[in-house]
């Protein structure tokens, strides 16, 4: 007998009007997978890109997005999964070379299926699913980018472009708690004020004057680490804002991939340019432990019921969100 569930369903590529709450058939877990009753699912810009249609990525419709999921394991297909029954888990969105919510149906639904190996059991004290749902894609990416790739150290300075998005806020929080001096750049003065309450040392309005000169003045020659995942619009400025022998790290390019690199800055300042792609399981374990011990409080902008998924996505898409937007499915 088919089991129904409610889900925020994409039936055609395009704008927000293509996302609709519908009753669909609950997916059945294949061997080695589990069924999770979704409690909370955090949104990412990936959800918007998936709905718009990703160039070069073939997805079948209808589709359900949502990669950051916390829920209760209700069904298992093998012994490994059975050990998780009844447990509250965080799902690692990375499934092989695919991502939950992109290549596989995701968590903007009452139920989702995933490999049992992707389930990270949460500690008994993890009573607020939204705190943990906020973590994987944004905080996992930030953890790897800052510490594995850029090797950020206590006392160093880090310049963040696009600092008020999900990954940007995560970078700011993680860098501050590591003892780094954070300089955050954004076009939203109100959001920059929010960052200062999180311990960010300096904030720069992207539309107010010579950013490079202000960074050089604040750092006595440039930032030790520059985080730039905006790409085309800010990349030339990143090259000029890093100190001699500094590091520039990127995990994306929201304003365009074809960024101009003036190689004179690379060789004359002996810069390290580093790429960082997504996260690894150890990154998720690290940020889960930080939240579990109250060493980190993820920035949650707002929570919405699944029935209001369209409104929730609009908060992100129209750039009103500071930090993570979370859907409560239960």
WORAPE-V596162 format. One record per helix or strand of 2 or more residues. SS is the DSSP state (h for helix, s for strand). FROM is the first residue (numbers start at 1). LEN is the number of residues. If there is no record, write none. Layout:
ss->SS from->FROM len->LEN
ss->SS from->FROM len->LEN
This chain:
ss->s from->4 len->7
ss->h from->16 len->3
ss->s from->19 len->7
ss->s from->33 len->10
ss->h from->45 len->8
ss->s from->68 len->9
ss->h from->79 len->4
ss->s from->88 len->4
ss->s from->94 len->2
ss->s from->98 len->3
ss->s from->111 len->5
ss->h from->116 len->3
ss->s from->119 len->3
ss->h from->129 len->5
ss->h from->135 len->15
ss->s from->157 len->5
ss->h from->166 len->12
ss->s from->181 len->6
ss->h from->189 len->9
ss->s from->202 len->4
ss->h from->211 len->9
ss->s from->223 len->5
ss->h from->235 len->7
ss->s from->242 len->9
ss->h from->263 len->6
ss->s from->272 len->4
ss->h from->281 len->12
ss->s from->300 len->6
ss->h from->306 len->12
ss->s from->324 len->5
